[in-house]
Amino acid sequence: MKVLLVNGSPHQHGCTYTALEEIAGVLKAEGIKTEFFWLGTKPLAGCMGCGYCYANSKCVFDDCVNEFIEKAANADGFIFGSPVHYAGASGALTSFMDRIFYSGSSRGVFRHKPAAAICSARRGGTTATFDQLNKYFGISQMPIVTSQYWNMVHGNTPEEVMQDEEGLQTMRVLGRNMAWLLKCMEAGRQTGVPLPETEEKKCRTNFIR
């Protein structure tokens, strides 16, 4: 079993990475493979809603989004991490999430796979960011993994994050909960428990006709 940990910060080894690393340590101890995926610092275009991915199984912009979708197809779970920018997720991660979930839904790579969001901030805006990211999972039939508190750490530097004992404990509990759920799902598969049936036609009701 494998979990992809997405670092949506422009700082590869900053506060968000520090929180993700705390989770990764627990997952590894539980026998779960991990892989970090950093978005980098290059400009990342937002989703145009062009529908190219539905016809071609990849995004029209050939960048890290397509790279991630290929990795996601073989992953069992996901942790998406973001710093707080103006009480929301980073612009790069927002564009990334819009595109991977629009593109990924055309291939079903996220459906029924556990996911969690984490966020880091110097002080405030974490709950708004946390809520924003969880909405991607809720619309994609993904079990949302929780912890003992909302998944956040506080600090202006990685060294300060390491002083946030409650935040780091929250990350560790999240890692154990993710490992437990993945093992339960694997046990279910081995005993013949099928995934929930998906209705072939998705109903779409527009309010303005």
N, C-alpha and C positions, 0 to 999 in steps of 0.2 A: 504493500500500500504506500501511496505517495501523496504528499501535500505540497502544493505550490504556494510559496509565500511571496506576495507582490509588494515591492517597496515603491510607493508612489511619491516619494520625496526626491527633490533634486539632489539631495545629499546622500550619497551611496551608503555611507556608514555613520549617519546621524542618529537623531532620536528615534525616528520610526524604525530604522534598522535595529537599534538596540532592543526595542520592544519585540520585534519579530524574532530576533536571535534568542531571546528568553523563551519564546514559544518553541522554536526549533529544537532547543536543547531538551525540552520535555518530550517532544515527539520522537526524537532520536532514541531517548531512553526507553520509550514505549515500543520501539521496534518499527517506527514509521519513518520511511524515507522522506527527505525534504529537499526542496530546491528553491533557491532565491531567484526572483525575477525582478531586476531593477529597470525602471522605465528610462533611466538616463536623463540627459539634459537637452536633447534635441527637441525642436518644436514638434508637437503632436497634434495633428488635425482632428477636429471634432467630427462626429458622424453627420453625414449629409442626408441620411435617410433615402439614399438612391436605390436601394434594393439590389445592388450588384452582388452582395454576398449571398443572397438567396438563390441567385442563378449560377453562381460560380464557386460557392463554398469558401470564399475568402473575401476580405475587404478590398475595395478598389485602390486604397492606399497601401502599398506594399511596404510596411514598416514593422515595428515590434508587435503590433496587434496580430498580424498573421502568424508571426513566430510564436506568440503566446497561445493562440487558438490551437496550433498543432500540439503544443505541450499539454494543453488543457484536456485534450481528447484522451490522454493516457493518465491523467491525474485522478485521484480519488477524492480529494478535498482541497479547499482553498482558504487562504488567509489574505485579505487585502488590507494593507496598511497605508495610512495617509497622515501627513502633518495637517494641522489646522491652518487654513488660509482664509482670513475674513469669515470665520465661523462656518467654514465649509471645507470640503476636500480640495486638494490641490487641483489647479486647472488641468495639469497633465493627466492626473488620475481620473478626473471627471471625463475628459475626452476619451481616455483609454477604456473606462468602464462602459460608456455609452456605446462604443464601437465593438468591444468584445462581446457584450451581451446581445447586441443587435445581430452581429455576425454569428456568434456562438449558438443563438437560438435556432438559426437556420439548420444547424447540424446536430442539435440536441446534446452538446458537449457539457452543459452545466446541469441539466435536469437530474434531480434526485441525488446530487452530490453535495455533501455538507460544506458550508462556508461560514466565515466569520469576518467581521470588520474590526480593525483596531485603529486608534488615532492617537496622535501625540500633540501636545500643546504646551506652550509656556504657562498658560493660565486658563483661558476660557475658550468656548466654541466647540468643545469636544462632543457634547451630546447632539448638537445639530449635525455635525459631521458624521457621527455614528449612525444617526437616523437616516441621513442621505444615502450612505453606503448600503445599509441593510435593505433598502427598497429594491436594489437590483436582485437580491436573492429571493425576496418575497414574490416577485413577479415571474421568477424562473423555476419555481417548484423545487427550491433548494432548502434542505433542512438548515436552520440557522443555529449555530453553536454558540452557547452563552457561557458566562463565567459567574463569579460570585459578585461582580459589580459590572458596570458598563465598561467595555473594553478600551481603556484609555490609560496613558501614562502622562506624567507632567515633568517638564524640565526644559531648559533652554539649550542644554548641551547633553551629549550622551552621559557625561559624568553626573549631571544633575538627575537624569532619568534613573541612573543606578542608585540614587538615594531615595527614589520613590518606592518604598517597600511595598505599599499597598498595590500600586500599579503593577509592579513586577510580579507580585503574587497573583494578581488578576490574570496576567499573561500565562503564568504557569498552570493555573486552574483551567484556563481556556485550552491550553495544549493537552492536558489530560482528558478533558471532556471531548475534544476532537478525536483523540486516539480511541477513547472508549466507544464513541459512536461509530467510527470506522470499523472497529473490531466487531461490534454488534451487527452492522450491516453485512460484513463478510461472513459472519456465522449464519446469518439469515440466508445468504446466497447459497452457502454450502448445504443447507438443509432444505433447499428448494422453495424458499419464500420468494415469490415473484415481486418485481417492482410494481407500483400502482399502475393500473391500466390508464392509458392516455387516450382521450377521445380524439378521433381522427380529425374532426372538423372543429376548429376553434371559433366560438361565437364572438362576434364583434358587433356591439350595439352602439350606433352613433346617436348622440342626443339631438343633433341638428340634421334633418333629413332634406 
